[in-house]
């Protein structure tokens, strides 16, 4: 009985845990993609005020941050038609800090749950704070 309970608990953890095998892209590689004009879709999770202060040129502002609530997930839905209508790589750019990193993983899992192939989705390693290429970033109006 005890063994069966342990097996059931292990199975529940396995099937309910978020994806661990996520694809990451290093800032240097993303820079190469952008400079070579490789077609990519940049999904920025930063809060709106942070996005206005600094984001990678061409990023889609989602204001989805940690992607934990239904409202935050719904904000990602606006990018789905664009993602699903192409075969471009999707790069998730998360906000600084622990919650930002969690948001990157949550956005990855959310897009996979919506039918986007994992092979197309990448998380910018270190998020926006780890992207030092100012010539590829910009500010938006306030």
N, C-alpha and C positions, 0 to 999 in steps of 0.2 A: 504494500500500500504506500509506504513512504517513497519507494523508488518511483512508483507511478506518479505520485504527486510532484516529485522533483522533475520528472520528464515533462509533465504538463506545464509546469512553471517555466522550464527552460524553453519549451516550444513557444510559449506566449511571449517571452522576452525576445526570442529570435524573430518572430513574425511581426512584432509591434515596434521593434527598434528602428530608428531611422537608418537610412543607408550610411554605411561607413566607408565604402569604396567610392569616394567621390574623386572626380578629376580636378586637378589644380593646374593652373598655368602660372608660370613665373612672370614677374613684371617685364623682364628683358624679352621674353618670347612674345608677350602681348605687344610690346613696343615694335618688335619686328613685324608682327602681323599688321599693325596699324600703318606703319611706314611703307609696307609693301602693298597696302590697300587690299589686303585679304578681307573678303566680306565677313564681317562678324556683327553680331547683335550684342550690344553692351547694355546690361540691365543693372542699374544702380539702385541699391537698397537704402542709401543714406536718407536721413530725415531731410525734408525740403530745404531747411535753412543751411544745412551742411552742403547739400548738393549745389545750392546757389553760390556758396563760397568757393567750391572746387570740385570739379568732376572731369572725367575724361571726355574729350570732345566727341560728340555723337552718342553719348549715353542716353538711355531712356530713364527718366526720373520716375521711380515707383513710390518712393516714400514708404516702402514696406518694412524697413529696418530689420527687426528680428524675425519677421514672418511667423509669428506665434498665434496671432488672433485671426479670426475669420475675416475681419476687416482688412488686416494686412495682407492676407492671402488673396483677397479679392482685388487688391491693388495690382497684384502680379497678373491677374487675368487680362488686364488691358493689353499686355504684351504678347499674350498667347496667339492671337491671329497672325501677327507679324512673324512670330517664331515658327508656327506651324505651316505657314505658307512659303517657307524657304528651307534650304538645307544648310544654312549658315551655322557656324559655331555660335554658341550663346555663352557669353562671359558674364558671370555674376560678380559685381563689384560691391563688396560689403563695407559697412561703416567701421570705424575704429572700435577697438575694445572687444570684450568677451561677448556681449550681446550682438555686436556686429558680426563676429565670426559665427555665432550660432545662427544668425540670419542667413548667412551664406549657405550653410548646410541645409537649413530649412527650405530655402528657395530652390536649391538643387533637388531636394526630395519632392517638393511641390510640383516642379516642372515635370519630373519623371512620372509622378502620379497622374499628370494630365496628358501623358502620352508622348512626351518629348524624349527622344532617344538619349540615353546616358552618354553615348559617345560624342554627342554634340555639345554637352554642357560642361563648362569649366568654371571654377571659382578662382578669381584672382588671388593668388597666394599673398596673404598679408593685407588684402583689401586696398582701399584708396590710399591709406597712409603709407603703404609700402611701394607706391608707384611714384618714382622720383622724376619722371620725365615731364617737366613743366611745359615744354613746347607742345605736348599732346593733351594738356588740360586747359580748362577755361573756367571763368566765373560767369554766372547768369545774372540778369538784372534782379534787384531785390523787390 
